Amino acid sequence: MRRDVPPTKSLGGVAAAMFDIQILRGVDLRKEPNALILTVSLGAAMLPTAGTLVFDHTSLEARAALGGGITLGGTTTILLNLFFQTLTIARRSKTSMGPPRGRG
């Protein structure tokens, strides 16, 4: 192996990080759900690399689907976004209904 060429995994990680930073420029991290989504997703993305013992006890299918940092981080981001959007919609519909009416 040549020592003057960086490993492809490193290049992929750097490219993904640079792409993500460009996307994050448009995100308002002062809003609590956005900051929470970012921190949890970054933590999940680092889990396959930092916490390899977690994936040693999972099935091959789960390891294939969630064993990569980009896949796990992306999946976490999507699920958290759906959760917060659903929560926001539920809160809006509850407040738009107004107080309950009594039987007259």
C-alpha positions as CSV (number, residue, x, y, z in Angstrom):
1,M,0.0,0.0,0.0
2,R,1.3,3.4,-0.9
3,R,1.8,5.8,2.0
4,D,1.4,9.0,0.0
5,V,-2.3,8.3,-0.8
6,P,-4.9,8.8,1.9
7,P,-7.2,5.8,2.6
8,T,-10.5,6.1,0.7
9,K,-12.5,5.8,4.0
10,S,-10.7,9.0,5.2
11,L,-11.5,10.8,1.9
12,G,-15.2,9.7,2.2
13,G,-15.4,10.9,5.7
14,V,-13.9,14.3,4.9
15,A,-16.2,14.7,1.9
16,A,-19.2,13.9,4.0
17,A,-18.2,16.3,6.8
18,M,-17.6,19.1,4.3
19,F,-21.0,18.4,2.6
20,D,-22.8,18.4,6.0
21,I,-21.1,21.6,7.1
22,Q,-22.5,23.3,3.9
23,I,-26.0,22.0,4.7
24,L,-25.7,23.2,8.4
25,R,-25.2,26.8,7.3
26,G,-28.9,27.1,6.7
27,V,-30.0,25.5,9.9
28,D,-31.1,27.6,12.9
29,L,-29.3,25.8,15.8
30,R,-30.9,28.2,18.3
31,K,-34.1,26.2,18.0
32,E,-33.9,23.3,20.4
33,P,-35.2,20.5,18.1
34,N,-32.6,21.4,15.5
35,A,-29.7,21.4,18.0
36,L,-31.0,18.1,19.5
37,I,-31.3,16.5,16.1
38,L,-27.7,17.6,15.2
39,T,-26.1,16.4,18.4
40,V,-27.9,13.0,18.6
41,S,-27.3,12.3,14.9
42,L,-23.6,13.1,15.2
43,G,-23.3,10.9,18.2
44,A,-25.0,8.1,16.4
45,A,-22.8,8.6,13.4
46,M,-19.7,8.1,15.5
47,L,-21.0,5.1,17.3
48,P,-19.9,2.4,14.8
49,T,-16.4,3.7,14.9
50,A,-16.1,4.6,18.6
51,G,-18.3,1.9,20.0
52,T,-17.6,-1.2,18.0
53,L,-18.5,-3.5,20.9
54,V,-22.1,-2.4,20.5
55,F,-22.3,-3.9,17.0
56,D,-20.5,-7.1,17.9
57,H,-23.7,-8.4,19.6
58,T,-26.1,-7.6,16.7
59,S,-27.2,-9.7,13.8
60,L,-25.4,-9.5,10.4
61,E,-28.5,-7.8,8.9
62,A,-28.5,-5.1,11.5
63,R,-24.8,-4.7,11.2
64,A,-25.1,-4.3,7.5
65,A,-27.9,-1.8,7.7
66,L,-26.6,0.3,10.7
67,G,-22.9,-0.6,10.9
68,G,-21.8,2.5,8.9
69,G,-21.6,5.9,10.5
70,I,-23.1,7.7,7.6
71,T,-26.0,5.3,7.4
72,L,-26.7,5.3,11.1
73,G,-26.4,9.1,11.4
74,G,-28.6,9.7,8.4
75,T,-31.2,7.3,9.6
76,T,-31.2,9.0,13.0
77,T,-31.6,12.4,11.4
78,I,-34.5,11.3,9.3
79,L,-36.3,9.6,12.2
80,L,-35.8,12.6,14.5
81,N,-37.0,15.0,11.9
82,L,-40.1,13.0,11.3
83,F,-40.7,12.8,15.1
84,F,-40.4,16.5,15.7
85,Q,-42.5,17.3,12.6
86,T,-45.3,15.0,13.8
87,L,-45.0,16.5,17.3
88,T,-45.3,20.0,15.9
89,I,-48.3,19.1,13.7
90,A,-50.0,17.5,16.7
91,R,-49.4,20.5,18.9
92,R,-50.7,22.9,16.2
93,S,-53.9,20.9,15.6
94,K,-54.5,20.7,19.4
95,T,-54.2,24.4,19.8
96,S,-56.3,25.3,16.8
97,M,-59.2,23.2,18.1
98,G,-59.6,25.6,21.0
99,P,-61.1,24.8,24.4
100,P,-63.6,21.9,24.6
101,R,-67.2,23.0,24.4
102,G,-69.7,22.0,27.0
103,R,-72.9,20.3,26.2
104,G,-75.7,22.7,25.9
